[in-house]
């Protein structure tokens, strides 16, 4: 490899264990991932949890939005595949429990700030004030206003905008508050790589499976791969 591109385990090693669970985080450590990607949602009463979906139905079997549930309710929900859920005791991690785990394992984390936090911006700011993260950690979001809160509260933390089809790449150079760009691997094209490079914004790509030819000789502007299969990606890169 021409550079040291970090491998982040998407929602933990979610190709091998339940996403955003401590088992998935432990599996990522076992597979020697460089970092872990997690998602943060916020309850109705302003408590942060590690969970991806805005609606709880897919993993908890409860057809309710995260921001409509109180923290005590969320703590009682069991999560997992629907046919195993009644027999499992996996709960949605609180952000405090995750940060405590992180401090003991000292692995970089990519924290994606999800849409329910838009209703609790003050809670995000308060949480950030005394937050300590391992080296190489950063925040990401589809919502620039949440990244702005991170920068205003803790300017030393790196933040990355997650791009969508509607993203205006011409504006990237003027986005001074943004440190990096996160994009689905379908954006791994010279056009977008050059836009980011010219704006001096490194890129990380998600949706990586571990068989993409560009993994072995990545564009110089690439600093990270985000994948459900960290070991598969690492093994593919090493393979001659």
Protein Blocks (a to p, Z undefined) as FASTA:
>chain_A
ZZdcddddeeijfklbcehifklmmmmmmnopabdcddddddfkopacddfblblklmno
pacdfklpcfklmmmpccddfklmmmpccdcddfklmmmmmmmnopacdddddfklmmmm
mlmmmmmmmpccdehiacddfblklmmmmmmmmmmbccdddddfklcfklmmmmmmbmbd
cddfklmcfklmmmmmmnopacddehiaolafklmmgcfkbcbdcdfblmlmmmmmmpZZ
